[in-house]
């Protein structure tokens, strides 16, 4: 039986899970590939990982060049979290005529052009399923299952950590800090969850997905990114109680005439929206094809084995191509790296908005606020005043009709300058594909 030799670089959470799955499922994997998949070398900086994972004698190294320079290894699995080191490993692997599997979404989002140019020049393949939705087969679903379609939009929850945190805040009324600590304890967040909470993890992922569905890639600096770090439990409660809306961190990409809109931000969803029921560490993604219509992908978006499952799936399908000598002959992703997709400015997009204004409890307040909103082209669909507040200040809750983002920001800047306003006004976008407005 022929064999495909692989090297694994990085044996952390995902890399360790990958090693375990490959060992446990070795016989089945070999049958699927049509030849033996052999772990020839594994690399990690921590020597103690050998005993923790029970790594076979003689295959462990602390020097990743031992894998890159091994002529018998044809597939390199790059699972180090350091994007600069990962980039060097991937490029050197291509130069050695090797193929690559990775889960490093930050690297792919930031250096897409360089990576795919190098892959093309060296007739190499790179697979990256785990970079988008952990254990959910989203990239394969788009690339193969929806190959007949022109993808019109992708909208989803792509970060299991923040979804877990928002679920805890929504259901248990935990603070952001308490919910984050709970996510770390449950194994769905790293001790430093900054990239998750600030929205960058989801932004890297939606950028990768955009680069799959459009001919030219998106420049990551053009992606609008807003995290959950400023979310107040009060707004989660008010949005649910007053307007029957649920808060999620959404990632969205869609073609908007000649430009692309690509954004990550907290958004309110109606209770009957399929994504509003995606809770805890799960991911949920709606992919809208011109022939298929909306297709829902759902599954675990965080955790050791869901991500490792996606990595092993890539290893299997890439090893098949290597085994039958067709790897690198047909591009896995067709991408034109000669230019970038133009991205629409966020201020030009239109949404309905939830607004909370904290104002002095006195006559004429609402008329002043609504007047400023109206002067800026923003009209109110619904409005509630939450009783009499402490220190003679009250929250005024509103849902607007559709309005331009730039117009709303200008209006709130004027409103917050009034002496009757006691705190910076809060706004959240309402995401809806329906023609009728939420009120």
C-alpha positions as CSV (number, residue, x, y, z in Angstrom):
1,X,0.0,0.0,0.0
2,X,1.3,3.5,-0.9
3,X,1.7,6.0,1.8
4,X,1.5,9.8,2.3
5,X,3.9,11.1,4.9
6,X,2.8,14.1,6.9
7,X,4.5,16.4,9.4
8,X,2.5,18.4,12.1
9,X,3.9,21.7,13.3
10,X,2.2,22.9,16.5
11,X,0.7,20.5,19.0
12,X,-1.4,22.9,21.1
13,X,-5.2,22.6,21.5
14,X,-6.0,22.0,17.8
15,X,-2.7,20.3,16.9
16,X,-2.9,17.9,19.8
17,X,-6.5,17.0,18.9
18,X,-5.4,16.5,15.3
19,X,-2.7,14.1,16.4
20,X,-5.1,12.1,18.5
21,X,-7.7,11.8,15.8
22,X,-5.1,10.7,13.2
23,X,-3.9,8.0,15.6
24,X,-7.4,6.8,16.6
25,X,-8.8,6.8,13.1
26,X,-5.7,5.6,11.2
27,X,-7.3,2.5,9.6
28,X,-10.4,4.4,8.4
29,X,-8.4,7.3,7.1
30,X,-6.1,5.1,5.1
31,X,-9.1,3.5,3.4
32,X,-10.6,6.9,2.5
33,X,-7.2,8.1,1.1
34,X,-6.5,4.9,-0.8
35,X,-3.1,4.6,1.0
36,X,-1.6,4.9,4.4
37,X,-1.4,8.3,6.0
38,X,1.7,8.2,8.1
39,X,2.7,10.8,10.8
40,X,6.4,10.9,10.1
41,X,7.4,13.9,12.2
42,X,5.7,16.2,14.8
43,X,7.1,19.5,16.1
44,X,6.5,21.6,19.1
45,X,8.6,23.9,21.3
46,X,7.5,22.1,24.5
47,X,9.3,18.8,25.0
48,X,6.8,17.8,27.7
49,X,4.0,17.5,25.1
50,X,5.6,14.1,24.0
51,X,4.4,12.5,27.2
52,X,1.1,14.3,27.4
53,X,0.1,13.0,23.9
54,X,2.0,9.7,24.1
55,X,3.9,10.6,20.9
56,X,5.8,7.7,19.3
57,X,9.5,7.5,19.9
58,X,11.7,9.1,17.3
59,X,9.2,11.3,15.5
60,X,9.3,14.3,17.8
61,X,11.4,17.4,17.1
62,X,11.6,21.0,18.4
63,X,12.9,22.3,15.1
64,X,10.2,22.7,12.4
65,X,12.9,22.8,9.7
66,X,13.3,19.0,10.3
67,X,9.9,18.7,8.8
68,X,10.3,21.2,6.0
69,X,13.6,19.7,4.9
70,X,12.4,16.0,5.0
71,X,12.1,15.0,1.4
72,X,9.8,12.1,2.3
73,X,7.1,14.4,3.8
74,X,4.7,15.7,1.2
75,X,2.0,17.3,3.4
76,X,2.8,19.8,6.2
77,X,0.1,20.6,8.8
78,X,0.8,24.1,10.1
79,X,-1.0,24.7,13.4
80,X,1.2,27.2,15.2
81,X,-0.7,30.3,16.3
82,X,2.1,32.7,15.4
83,X,1.1,34.0,12.0
84,X,4.6,35.2,11.1
85,X,6.2,31.9,11.8
86,X,3.3,30.1,10.1
87,X,3.8,32.2,7.0
88,X,7.5,31.3,6.8
89,X,6.8,27.6,7.2
90,X,4.1,27.7,4.5
91,X,6.2,29.5,2.0
92,X,9.2,27.3,2.6
93,X,7.0,24.2,2.4
94,X,5.7,25.3,-1.0
95,X,9.3,25.9,-2.2
96,X,10.0,22.3,-1.2
97,X,7.1,21.1,-3.4
98,X,5.0,20.2,-0.3
99,X,1.3,20.8,0.3
100,X,-0.2,22.5,3.3
101,X,-3.1,22.3,5.7
102,X,-3.5,25.2,8.2
103,X,-6.1,26.7,10.5
104,X,-4.5,30.1,10.8
105,X,-7.3,32.5,9.8
106,X,-5.3,35.7,10.7
107,X,-2.5,34.7,8.4
108,X,-4.9,33.9,5.5
109,X,-6.8,37.1,5.9
110,X,-3.8,39.3,6.1
111,X,-1.5,37.7,3.5
112,X,-3.9,36.0,1.1
113,X,-2.2,37.3,-2.0
114,X,1.3,36.2,-1.1
115,X,0.2,32.7,0.0
116,X,-1.8,31.9,-3.1
117,X,0.8,33.4,-5.4
118,X,3.4,31.2,-3.8
119,X,1.1,28.1,-4.0
120,X,0.4,28.7,-7.7
121,X,4.1,29.3,-8.5
122,X,5.0,25.9,-6.9
123,X,2.0,23.9,-8.0
124,X,1.1,23.4,-4.4
125,X,-2.3,23.1,-2.6
126,X,-3.3,24.8,0.7
127,X,-6.4,23.6,2.5
128,X,-7.8,25.6,5.5
129,X,-11.3,24.4,6.5
130,X,-10.7,25.0,10.2
131,X,-9.9,28.7,9.6
132,X,-13.6,29.7,9.1
133,X,-16.0,27.9,11.3
134,X,-14.0,25.3,13.3
135,X,-15.8,21.9,13.0
136,X,-18.5,23.2,10.6
137,X,-17.6,22.1,7.0
138,X,-18.3,25.6,5.6
139,X,-15.5,26.0,3.1
140,X,-16.0,22.6,1.7
141,X,-19.8,23.2,1.6
142,X,-19.3,26.4,-0.4
143,X,-16.4,25.2,-2.6
144,X,-18.0,21.8,-3.5
145,X,-21.6,21.6,-2.3
146,X,-22.6,25.0,-3.7
147,X,-20.2,25.1,-6.6
148,X,-23.0,25.6,-9.1
149,X,-24.0,28.9,-7.4
150,X,-23.0,32.5,-7.4
151,X,-22.9,33.2,-3.7
152,X,-24.8,36.4,-3.0
153,X,-24.1,36.7,0.7
154,X,-22.8,35.0,3.8
155,X,-24.2,36.0,7.2
156,X,-23.4,34.3,10.4
157,X,-22.1,33.7,13.8
158,X,-18.4,32.8,13.3
159,X,-17.0,33.0,16.8
160,X,-18.0,30.4,19.3
161,X,-16.3,32.3,22.2
162,X,-18.3,35.5,21.8
163,X,-21.5,33.6,21.1
164,X,-21.0,31.7,24.4
165,X,-20.3,35.0,26.2
166,X,-23.4,36.7,24.8
167,X,-25.6,33.7,25.6
168,X,-24.4,33.8,29.2
169,X,-25.0,37.6,29.4
170,X,-28.5,37.1,27.8
171,X,-29.7,34.1,29.8
172,X,-27.9,34.5,33.2
173,X,-27.4,38.3,33.1
174,X,-23.7,37.7,33.7
175,X,-21.3,40.7,33.2
176,X,-18.9,40.6,30.2
177,X,-16.1,39.7,32.6
178,X,-18.1,36.9,34.4
179,X,-19.2,35.4,31.1
180,X,-15.7,35.5,29.7
181,X,-14.3,33.8,32.8
182,X,-17.0,31.1,32.4
183,X,-16.0,30.6,28.7
184,X,-12.4,30.2,29.7
185,X,-13.3,27.6,32.4
186,X,-15.5,25.7,29.9
187,X,-12.6,25.5,27.4
188,X,-14.3,27.8,24.8
189,X,-12.0,30.8,25.3
190,X,-8.3,31.4,25.7
191,X,-7.2,33.3,28.9
192,X,-6.5,36.2,26.6
193,X,-9.7,36.5,24.5
194,X,-9.0,40.0,23.2
195,X,-9.1,39.0,19.5
196,X,-12.5,37.3,20.1
197,X,-14.1,40.0,22.2
198,X,-12.9,42.9,19.9
199,X,-14.3,41.1,16.8
200,X,-11.0,40.4,15.0
201,X,-11.3,36.6,15.1
202,X,-14.7,36.8,13.3
203,X,-13.3,39.4,10.9
204,X,-10.4,37.2,9.8
205,X,-12.9,34.4,9.2
206,X,-15.4,36.5,7.1
207,X,-12.4,37.9,5.1
208,X,-11.3,34.3,4.3
209,X,-14.9,33.5,3.2
210,X,-15.1,36.6,1.1
211,X,-11.9,35.7,-0.7
212,X,-13.4,32.3,-1.6
213,X,-16.6,33.6,-3.1
214,X,-15.2,36.7,-5.0
215,X,-12.8,36.6,-7.9
216,X,-10.5,39.2,-6.2
217,X,-9.6,39.2,-2.5
218,X,-10.7,41.7,0.0
219,X,-8.0,43.8,1.7
220,X,-8.4,43.1,5.5
221,X,-8.0,46.7,6.4
222,X,-11.2,47.5,4.6
223,X,-13.2,45.1,6.8
224,X,-15.4,47.0,9.4
225,X,-14.7,45.5,12.8
226,X,-16.6,46.2,16.0
227,X,-16.6,43.8,19.0
228,X,-18.7,43.2,22.1
229,X,-16.4,44.9,24.6
230,X,-18.8,47.8,25.1
231,X,-22.1,45.8,25.3
232,X,-24.2,46.6,28.4
233,X,-26.5,44.0,29.9
234,X,-29.2,46.7,30.1
235,X,-29.4,46.8,26.3
236,X,-29.7,43.1,26.0
237,X,-32.6,43.2,28.4
238,X,-34.3,46.2,26.8
239,X,-34.0,44.9,23.3
240,X,-35.6,41.6,24.3
241,X,-38.3,43.0,26.6
242,X,-39.4,46.0,24.5
243,X,-38.7,44.9,20.9
244,X,-38.4,41.0,21.0
245,X,-34.8,41.1,19.6
246,X,-31.8,39.0,20.4
247,X,-28.2,40.2,20.3
248,X,-25.4,38.3,18.4
249,X,-22.0,39.2,17.1
250,X,-22.6,38.9,13.3
251,X,-20.2,38.6,10.4
252,X,-21.6,39.6,7.0
253,X,-20.3,39.8,3.5
254,X,-22.5,40.6,0.4
255,X,-22.2,42.2,-3.0
256,X,-23.6,45.7,-2.9
257,X,-23.9,46.8,-6.6
258,X,-20.3,47.2,-7.7
259,X,-18.8,47.1,-4.2
260,X,-18.7,44.6,-1.4
261,X,-20.0,45.2,2.1
262,X,-18.0,43.3,4.7
263,X,-18.5,43.8,8.4
264,X,-18.4,42.4,11.9
265,X,-20.4,43.9,14.7
266,X,-23.0,43.2,17.4
267,X,-26.5,43.1,15.8
268,X,-30.0,42.6,17.0
269,X,-32.1,39.8,15.3
270,X,-35.8,39.1,15.4
271,X,-36.7,36.0,17.4
272,X,-37.8,34.2,14.2
273,X,-34.4,34.7,12.5
274,X,-32.7,31.3,12.2
275,X,-29.5,32.8,13.7
276,X,-31.1,34.1,16.8
277,X,-31.5,30.5,18.1
278,X,-27.7,29.8,17.7
279,X,-26.5,29.8,21.3
280,X,-23.4,29.0,23.5
281,X,-20.3,27.9,21.6
282,X,-22.1,27.0,18.4
283,X,-21.6,28.7,15.0
284,X,-24.4,29.3,12.6
285,X,-23.9,30.6,9.0
286,X,-26.4,31.4,6.3
287,X,-25.0,31.1,2.7
288,X,-27.3,32.5,0.0
289,X,-26.7,31.0,-3.5
290,X,-28.5,32.3,-6.6
291,X,-29.8,28.8,-7.3
292,X,-29.8,27.1,-3.9
293,X,-31.3,29.9,-1.9
294,X,-30.2,30.3,1.7
295,X,-28.4,27.2,3.1
296,X,-27.8,27.0,6.9
297,X,-24.6,25.6,8.4
298,X,-24.6,24.9,12.1
299,X,-22.2,23.3,14.6
300,X,-19.5,23.7,17.2
301,X,-17.5,26.8,16.8
302,X,-15.0,26.3,19.6
303,X,-13.2,23.5,21.3
304,X,-10.3,21.1,20.8
305,X,-11.9,18.4,18.7
306,X,-14.3,20.3,16.5
307,X,-11.4,22.3,15.0
308,X,-9.2,19.2,14.8
309,X,-12.0,17.4,13.0
310,X,-11.9,20.0,10.2
311,X,-8.1,19.8,10.0
312,X,-8.2,16.0,9.7
313,X,-10.9,16.3,7.0
314,X,-8.5,18.6,5.0
315,X,-5.7,16.1,5.5
316,X,-7.8,13.2,4.1
317,X,-8.9,15.0,1.0
318,X,-5.5,16.5,0.3
319,X,-3.8,13.2,0.9
320,X,-6.1,11.6,-1.6
321,X,-4.9,14.0,-4.2
322,X,-1.3,13.5,-3.3
323,X,-1.7,9.7,-3.3
324,X,-3.2,9.8,-6.9
325,X,-0.7,12.4,-8.0
326,X,-3.2,15.1,-8.9
327,X,-2.4,17.6,-6.0
328,X,-1.6,21.1,-7.3
329,X,-2.9,20.4,-10.8
330,X,-6.3,22.1,-10.3
331,X,-6.5,25.1,-8.0
332,X,-8.5,24.5,-4.8
333,X,-9.5,28.2,-4.8
334,X,-9.7,30.3,-7.9
335,X,-8.4,33.7,-6.9
336,X,-7.3,36.7,-9.0
337,X,-4.5,38.3,-6.9
338,X,-3.9,41.1,-9.4
339,X,-6.3,43.4,-7.6
340,X,-8.6,43.8,-4.6
341,X,-12.4,44.0,-4.3
342,X,-13.7,47.6,-3.6
343,X,-15.5,47.8,-0.2
344,X,-18.4,50.0,0.6
345,X,-17.9,52.5,3.4
346,X,-20.0,51.6,6.5
347,X,-21.5,55.1,6.7
348,X,-23.2,54.5,3.3
349,X,-25.1,51.4,4.5
350,X,-28.6,51.4,5.8
351,X,-30.1,49.7,8.8
352,X,-32.8,50.0,11.3
353,X,-31.3,50.9,14.7
354,X,-32.0,50.3,18.4
355,X,-31.1,53.5,20.3
356,X,-30.8,54.1,24.1
357,X,-30.6,57.8,25.1
358,X,-30.1,58.6,28.7
359,X,-31.7,62.0,29.3
360,X,-32.8,64.4,32.1
361,X,-36.4,63.6,33.1
362,X,-38.1,66.8,32.1
363,X,-40.7,68.1,29.6
364,X,-39.7,68.5,25.9
365,X,-36.9,66.0,25.9
366,X,-38.3,63.6,23.4
367,X,-39.3,66.4,21.0
368,X,-35.7,67.7,21.0
369,X,-34.3,64.2,20.3
370,X,-36.8,63.4,17.6
371,X,-36.3,66.8,16.0
372,X,-32.5,66.2,15.7
373,X,-33.0,62.7,14.4
374,X,-35.5,64.0,11.8
375,X,-33.3,66.8,10.7
376,X,-30.6,64.2,9.9
377,X,-33.0,62.0,8.0
378,X,-33.7,59.4,10.8
379,X,-37.3,58.7,11.7
380,X,-38.6,56.8,14.8
381,X,-40.6,53.6,14.3
382,X,-41.1,52.9,18.1
383,X,-40.3,54.7,21.3
384,X,-40.5,53.8,25.0
385,X,-39.5,55.7,28.1
386,X,-38.5,53.5,31.0
387,X,-40.3,55.2,33.9
388,X,-38.6,57.8,36.1
389,X,-34.9,57.2,36.7
390,X,-32.6,57.8,39.6
391,X,-31.1,61.3,39.8
392,X,-33.8,62.6,37.5
393,X,-32.5,60.7,34.4
394,X,-34.3,58.2,32.3
395,X,-33.4,55.8,29.5
396,X,-35.4,56.5,26.3
397,X,-35.5,53.5,24.0
398,X,-36.2,53.8,20.3
399,X,-36.2,51.7,17.1
400,X,-35.7,53.7,13.9
401,X,-36.9,53.2,10.4
402,X,-34.1,52.4,7.9
403,X,-31.5,55.1,7.8
404,X,-28.0,55.6,6.6
405,X,-25.3,54.8,9.2
406,X,-23.6,58.2,8.6
407,X,-26.9,60.1,9.2
408,X,-27.5,58.3,12.5
409,X,-24.0,59.0,13.8
410,X,-24.3,62.6,12.9
411,X,-27.7,62.8,14.7
412,X,-26.4,61.1,17.9
413,X,-23.3,63.4,18.0
414,X,-25.7,66.4,18.1
415,X,-28.0,64.7,20.6
416,X,-25.1,63.9,23.0
417,X,-24.0,67.5,22.9
418,X,-27.3,68.6,24.5
419,X,-27.1,69.6,28.2
420,X,-30.2,67.3,28.9
421,X,-28.2,64.2,27.9
422,X,-26.6,62.4,30.9
423,X,-24.5,59.7,29.1
424,X,-23.3,58.8,25.7
425,X,-26.1,57.4,23.6
426,X,-26.0,53.7,22.6
427,X,-27.0,52.3,19.2
428,X,-27.1,48.8,17.9
429,X,-27.9,47.8,14.3
430,X,-30.9,45.5,13.6
431,X,-30.1,42.9,11.0
432,X,-33.0,41.8,8.9
433,X,-33.4,40.5,5.3
434,X,-37.2,41.0,5.5
435,X,-38.9,43.8,3.6
436,X,-41.1,44.7,6.5
437,X,-39.5,46.8,9.2
438,X,-39.2,45.8,12.9
439,X,-41.0,48.1,15.2
